[in-house]
Amino acid sequence: MSWAVYPPAGNPVVLRSSGLDVASLFPAHHLVWLQSGTAALAWCLCQHRLRHPEVAHPEVLIPAYGCPDLVAAADYAGYTPRLVDLAEGTSEYDAAALLATVNESTLAILAVNFLGLAANVSAIRALLPEASSIAIIEDNAQWFPEPDRPATTEADYLTFSFGRGKAIGLLGGGLVAARVQPVPMDVLAPVTDKRWPIKARLYNALLHPALYGPVTRLPGLSLGQTRYHALERLMAMDPQPKGVLAANVERYQQFDTWRETCFDEAFTAISAVQVPGLTTQGRHTANRGRLLRYPVLLANREQRDAALASLTQAGLGATAMYRHALPDIDGLEGRFDSSRVPNARQFADRLITLPVHVGINRPVIERIINTLSRALD
């Protein structure tokens, strides 16, 4: 394995303030700042439950492929999570499966933006009764509004994450943008981590492949492993990362997506590769925004694992993302029936993500394309 390893995602934290008013990006919303994206989701679920005390045992619908933090947020808020299968070959809900899962206890649906591929909120809304009390919560942990793709008002709540490796990564923090005035709710006061500036500088340094590679080899570190972790509390966002958020938003809005374009052009010509969010003619689908990582679907798990092994051996920042559908994630064993979500399990088996962050240059892009092409021959 290459000693130098490119991180799969992550851009350096800008450690300065800015005059940008982040609230101006959400003119139709009320903003709530929390300690993480998971906490932001849980806050929305708690908030909507307060508005509907008549639903004694609320349920929330969750895509069967996704981060286990979705389940952790539901657990904290006292909802029963119900997994819904994906449409084949996509990260979006299967409409028939979604409709079949809705019942009188359904109080919320999570519409997940996967790596920059937005969920079709309007299509989800169209499946529900006109006077439904079901909230649609748009989870944008892996995306943030862009100059030409602003925040929408289709969902009842929008959530964002500022954790490590996110679209705007500040090592922590979360945001809720709610369409209606929030009901008063207890949230713990923020805790200022005096070591945060040091952690941010260390994180910036570790994004260099020569340093990231050795760190990935440290015993017991388990970088990138996906497992369920319970959410223990709701707390306001640390003022230090919040203080530099605006400068990081400014930098994010100036990013050039040429890396994505290079992959688009290369993979349009490779029939063995399917790219969610890209048509066979090389055009972006309407739901595709700026990508956190570049998703690629291969034929099956065996082909995916072989290609991933080649890319990993070369230290090129490829991953299998969560690797499993939610029923098969560590810490969630036995909670869900995996036989009911075959498309989500197939999606998990076929997916590779490729890095498109600022640390990836054109020679690295060429190495990734060539390595993947050889693995598919």
Secondary structure, DSSP 8 states (H G I E B T S, - for coil): --SS---SS------S--S--GGGG-TTSEEEEESSHHHHHHHHHHHHHHH-TT-SS-EEEEESSS-THHHHHHHHHT-EEEEE-B-TTSSSB-HHHHHHH--TTEEEEEEE-BTTB---HHHHHHHS-TT---EEEEEETT---BTTB---SSSSEEEEE--TTSTT--SS-EEEEESS-------B-----TTHHHHHHHHHHHTSHHHHHHHHTSTT--TT--B-------B---HHHHHHHHHHHHHHHT---HHHHHHHHHHHT-TT-B-TTB-TTS-B-TTB-S-SEEEEE-SSHHHHHHHHHHHHHTT---B-TT-S-GGGSBT-TTTS-GGG-HHHHHHHHHEEEEE-STT--HHHHHHHHHHHHHHH-
